[in-house]
């Protein structure tokens, strides 16, 4: 979908794209795609971004809806490119936006920056459904296959976080992973190590107590 968003970009339609975005009639998926189209349209525009007030509106929309557009901000920041002469025109502006929200990466608030709100809710609903389906296999007295017991406890450990996502609320990723660690300790699983790989590797506090060796 992202390639399509770039292909339909058109500097002559920026006003139309902005009007559609600000109409409050689009879904999160549609706004995500339209923002990609807007950024590409400005990239192709021959007008100075500094002198175009519409670009300022786009930057404000990115900040206002940063949780939805963080992947776009990250992508267009082109952090691996150190050559300013070879960077996209929009890159210097979006790097500043990314820097403003760097702390949210450091605290794990964006575990999946390329996941839209709707996609996250689909996965959260799946976690909650699994928790309900496997509720009968909780506890140490269950005699079913260990993999089923581990799945039941993993879904139970994260079901409150799933409900938070469905309610458009936030949760603490580190606290969630700490509960996953409790499942490891109870049933001899090794989930924590894989979950901790989602946390920012440069964060010295990224490793939870259960995951320390």
Buried (B, 14 or more C-beta within 10 A) or exposed (E): EBEEBBEBBBEEBBEEBBEBBEEEEBEBBBBBBBBBBBBBBBBBBEEEBEEBEBBEBBBEBBEEBBBBBBBBBBBBBBEEEEEEEEBBBBBEBBBEBBEEBEEBBBBBBBBEBEBBBEBBBEEBBEBBEBBEEBEEBBEEEBEEEEEEBBBBBBBBBBBBBBBBBBEEEEBEBBEBBBBBBEBBEBBEBEBBBEBBEEBBEEEEEBBBEBBEE
